[in-house]
Amino acid sequence: MRSDEPYEARVAQILAELGIPASYGVDRHMPLHAEARDLVSVGMDIHGRDRQLTPHAAARWTELQAAAHRDDVTLLLVSAFRSLEYQRRIFERKIAGGQSLEQILKVNAPPGYSEHHTGRAVDLTTPACSPLSEEFEITAAFDWLVRHGGRFGFAMTYPRRNPFGVAYEPWHWAIREEAA
């Protein structure tokens, strides 16, 4: 696959190689998300990896995290921007580990459809909470996000019974649109 191919063609090829139907987005009512190109560092995630967001999302994330801190709430990054290839590797790793495509698609959007590609989505946790687990919903951090996240432009994308058929993800928050 050549990196100079049109994005949609790259996504279609990756989906075909992973065995994901070309109709995935239409079937799930999920938009194709282009990869952000203008990214800035927002610091380290819980695994010590540098994470990036778009400049607007980075500013909003910094403001949100500082406001939470002032309220004695600690928000920690688990994930932020992920490229098409990074998302592909997640699928390949899970397939190699014996998970079925159906299982993976319940918890991961396929390459091209992940909000992480936009550079406007974050996965969050808080101390003493297992990352990427529903237990996040019973934390003070989640309660704080529900009450205050919208002030900073963040919303939870995958609530219970979401229209995309993705599992409930109380840890996944995204800014819907960039500032004009």
ABEGO torsion letter per residue (X at the ends): XBAABBAAAAAAAAAAAAGBBAAAAAAAGBBBBBBBABBBBAEBBAAGBBBBBBAAAAAAAAAAAAAAAAAGBBBBBABBBBBAAAAAAAAAAAAAAGBBAAAAAAABBBBGABAAAAGABBBBBBBGBBBGBAAAAABAAAAAAAAAAAAAGBBBABBBGBAAGBBBBAABBBBABBBX
